[in-house]
């Protein structure tokens, strides 16, 4: 080969029995768009392999099922797709006759299924962009290019399920452009549309790779922040608010205060809500408070920075700092995310503590490893020490969850 072999299309299989095989789980539009971006956005080859491994860490085996379907329209379950993908990489390496010329993995896939695995006998080449126009684009807002409400709704449900499985917090930020109706009335809808497009660009630049930015509707936007405590979400919200305020929007100087701004509300699952709609309402409530409080500010739902529900509870137990002798403790409150302890000496911030508490009635002992985040002297020789959980065994977590649910119901 005298030049790199490439293929920027997918295959539509003819006479393939595999095309009717059902795939595990539900279709994930965010994964599909990530795969599509990879196929167009990276130099096909080893980089694609490493990027796929990163996606696999987040989405599991669905990465290879959807990738092969995107490229060939052949459907395999997750395990079989992973096996095929490994063989495709090996096949690509065997096709590599010259180390200076890299064979595109998509070419290797075609060769593998046509010549080696023989999944179809008469492949028809169609443009990959057809897929983007029909499926991936259905989850994009036409004006801003952000995810639309449809994807927001599906992704929020998916991330809450993932937060439950991993016992991690999930934060939601809602943003609304201040005095947008007045801006539209003065400058026209074209200028208003330009503001929304530029605001979307600022949001894209403000979030992390793991986050999801969506246009919720009108001049309102939403940011889904997986694995994010409320304190971190508050920082992201404030930084985003500041970036919007500092951005040079067209006619921004005509807005109240001399710049175009947003009001922001923040809520966190499971501390503020137990299901998706409640979380949206909580973030919207915080947004309303930001609006009514003077606009251009961030408000947290309940003015509380905790990411997990915390139950007042007086439990007895013991603790020890690694490499030091242990001592007794009492709890003032307890949650999955941490403990507020009552101890007889101050503990230094950032110390790692192993705490054991005995739950009432069952007399079961739960062990938690946490990091000291606050120490406060009470004046009676005792100290209130806040511990953030960094490790808890699965069985201990389940026992604690059951206790918290029962106690919350009784209260």
Order of alpha helices (4+ residues) and beta strands (2+ residues): beta-alpha-alpha-alpha-alpha-alpha-beta-alpha-alpha-beta-alpha-alpha-beta-beta-alpha-beta-alpha-beta-beta-beta-beta-beta-beta-beta-beta-alpha
